[in-house]
């Protein structure tokens, strides 16, 4: 069965163009022109017979902005809260990008964009949901921290931690290489399958969110450590 995407975009012309391009690439498409109808479509797959595999979400919508839609998706019950979100920003403004990542977007793309880049980013996000480092064990255990790669969930002392799909993949990349210092570029290339601009600091936003979820004191982390001027390392220690 083809993967099904939901485009939440109030620019009907742009939405139609993107939908046509993605349909030609083998995806099923649903469209919504505002936040409320987009959320309704996501939470009621029986209306069209297809569950949503990824949301393409415009930042500027007529009834509520994309940030609020993103926040609401992340508070939905069960697997719906983990639905990957690719956010479209009007100008590629750094603050828009950072806020979008902070509220739970998995990736972003500034307008105007090339359809091929959008397709590549969609495929990369979806691929991260099923791929993982070869030969990796199903469950990674670090003391009270448990990372289940197959179920794609994380728990501390058996209490579930809330992470986006992208943040989960970043955590797995670090945990699979515990004790090894990784640069930001190495981490993002392992996750995205392509190099990241060395000056793109979005990874720092994600790391802050991961720390908030898994660390007892995010301001004094003991698991994900910053190596100043280099990148990050996942500590080997057991608690």
C-alpha positions in Angstrom: 0.0 0.0 0.0 1.3 3.5 -0.9 2.2 5.8 1.9 -0.3 8.6 2.5 0.6 12.2 3.1 -1.5 15.0 4.4 -0.9 18.5 3.0 -2.2 21.3 5.3 -1.8 24.4 3.2 -4.1 27.3 2.5 -2.6 28.2 -0.8 -4.8 26.1 -3.0 -2.6 26.5 -6.1 0.6 25.5 -4.3 -1.2 22.6 -2.6 -2.5 21.3 -5.9 0.9 21.5 -7.5 2.6 19.7 -4.7 -0.1 17.1 -4.5 0.2 16.3 -8.2 4.0 16.0 -8.0 3.9 13.7 -5.0 1.1 11.6 -6.4 3.3 11.1 -9.5 6.0 9.9 -7.1 3.7 7.2 -5.8 2.2 8.8 -2.7 -1.4 8.9 -1.7 -2.5 12.5 -0.9 -5.1 14.2 1.3 -5.4 18.0 1.5 -6.7 20.5 4.0 -6.8 24.2 3.7 -6.7 25.1 7.5 -5.6 23.7 10.8 -8.9 22.4 12.1 -9.7 20.4 9.0 -6.2 19.1 8.8 -6.4 17.8 12.4 -9.8 16.3 11.7 -8.4 14.5 8.7 -5.4 13.2 10.7 -7.5 11.9 13.5 -10.3 10.4 11.4 -8.6 8.2 8.8 -11.8 6.2 8.3 -13.2 9.1 6.3 -10.9 8.5 3.4 -9.8 4.9 4.2 -6.1 5.8 4.7 -4.0 6.6 7.8 -1.6 9.5 7.5 2.2 8.6 7.3 3.5 12.2 7.3 2.1 15.7 7.5 3.3 18.6 5.3 2.4 21.6 7.4 2.4 25.2 6.4 3.5 27.7 9.1 0.9 30.3 8.0 -2.7 29.1 8.1 -6.0 31.1 8.3 -7.4 29.7 11.5 -4.4 28.8 13.6 -0.7 28.9 12.8 1.3 25.8 12.0 3.0 25.9 15.3 -0.3 25.4 17.1 -1.3 22.6 14.8 2.1 20.9 15.5 1.6 21.3 19.2 -1.9 19.7 19.0 -0.6 16.8 16.9 2.1 16.1 19.6 -0.6 15.8 22.3 -2.8 13.4 20.4 -3.2 9.9 21.8 -1.1 6.9 20.9 0.8 6.7 17.6 -0.9 9.7 16.2 1.3 11.9 18.4 4.4 10.4 16.6 3.2 11.3 13.1 6.2 12.9 11.3 5.8 16.5 10.5 7.6 18.5 7.8 7.0 22.2 8.3 7.0 24.7 5.5 8.2 28.2 6.4 7.6 31.3 4.3 11.1 32.8 4.5 13.4 30.2 6.0 13.7 32.6 9.0 16.0 31.0 11.6 13.6 31.8 14.5 10.6 30.2 12.7 12.8 27.1 12.1 13.9 26.9 15.7 10.5 27.4 17.2 9.1 24.8 14.7 11.6 22.2 15.9 11.0 23.1 19.5 7.3 22.3 19.3 7.9 19.0 17.6 8.4 19.3 13.8 10.8 16.6 12.4 12.1 18.7 9.6 11.5 22.1 7.8 11.7 23.5 4.3 11.7 27.2 3.5 9.6 28.6 0.7 10.1 28.8 -2.2 11.4 25.2 -2.6 12.2 22.8 -5.3 9.7 19.9 -5.5 12.6 17.5 -5.7 14.0 18.7 -2.4 10.6 18.3 -0.8 10.4 14.7 -2.1 13.9 14.0 -0.8 13.1 15.3 2.6 9.8 13.4 2.8 11.5 10.1 1.8 14.3 10.7 4.4 11.9 11.3 7.2 9.8 8.3 6.3 12.9 6.1 5.9 14.1 7.0 9.4 10.9 5.3 10.7 11.9 1.9 9.4 15.7 2.0 9.0 18.3 1.7 11.7 22.0 0.9 12.1 22.7 -2.6 10.7 23.1 -5.3 13.3 21.7 -3.1 16.1 19.9 -4.9 18.9 16.2 -4.3 19.3 16.4 -2.8 22.7 19.2 -0.6 23.9 19.5 -0.5 27.7 21.5 2.0 29.7 20.6 1.6 33.3 17.1 3.0 33.8 17.0 4.2 30.2 15.4 1.9 27.7 15.4 2.5 23.9 13.2 0.1 21.9 14.1 0.5 18.2 11.4 -1.7 16.9 8.6 -0.2 18.9 10.2 3.2 18.5 9.7 4.2 22.1 11.9 5.4 25.0 11.4 5.0 28.7 13.2 6.0 31.9 12.3 3.8 34.9 9.5 2.3 32.7 8.0 5.8 32.3 7.5 6.6 28.6 9.4 9.7 27.2 7.8 11.9 24.6 10.1 12.3 21.5 9.4 13.2 17.9 10.3 10.7 15.2 13.4 12.8 14.4 14.5 13.1 18.0 14.1 9.4 18.5 16.4 8.7 15.5 19.0 11.2 16.8 19.0 9.5 20.2 19.4 6.1 18.6 22.4 7.4 16.5 24.1 8.6 19.7 23.2 5.5 21.8 24.4 3.0 19.2 27.8 4.8 19.3 28.0 5.3 23.1 31.3 6.7 24.1 32.2 8.0 20.7 32.3 11.8 20.1 30.3 12.7 17.0 30.2 16.1 15.2 26.9 17.6 14.4 27.5 16.9 10.7 28.2 13.2 11.5 25.0 12.9 13.5 22.8 14.5 11.0 24.3 12.7 8.1 23.7 9.4 9.9 20.0 10.4 10.4 19.3 12.1 7.1 21.6 10.3 4.8 23.1 13.5 3.6 25.4 16.2 4.8 24.1 19.1 6.8 25.2 22.7 6.6 27.9 23.1 9.2 26.3 26.3 10.4 22.8 24.8 10.8 22.2 24.7 14.6 18.8 22.9 14.5 20.4 19.8 16.0 21.1 21.7 19.2 17.4 22.4 19.5 16.6 18.7 19.2 19.3 17.7 21.7 17.7 20.1 24.2 14.4 18.4 23.7 15.9 14.9 24.1 17.7 16.0 27.3 14.5 17.4 28.7 12.8 14.0 28.1 15.5 11.6 29.3 17.8 13.5 31.8 17.0 13.8 35.5 18.4 17.4 35.2 18.5 18.6 31.6 20.7 21.6 32.7 23.3 19.2 34.1 23.0 16.2 31.6 24.8 12.9 32.4 23.8 11.0 29.3 24.1 13.3 26.3 27.2 15.4 26.8 28.3 18.4 24.8 31.9 18.3 23.6 32.6 22.0 23.2 33.7 22.9 19.7 33.1 19.4 18.4 29.6 17.9 19.0 28.0 15.4 21.3 28.8 12.1 23.0 26.4 9.6 24.7 28.0 8.5 28.0 28.5 4.8 28.5 27.8 4.9 32.2 24.9 2.9 33.7 22.8 4.5 36.5 
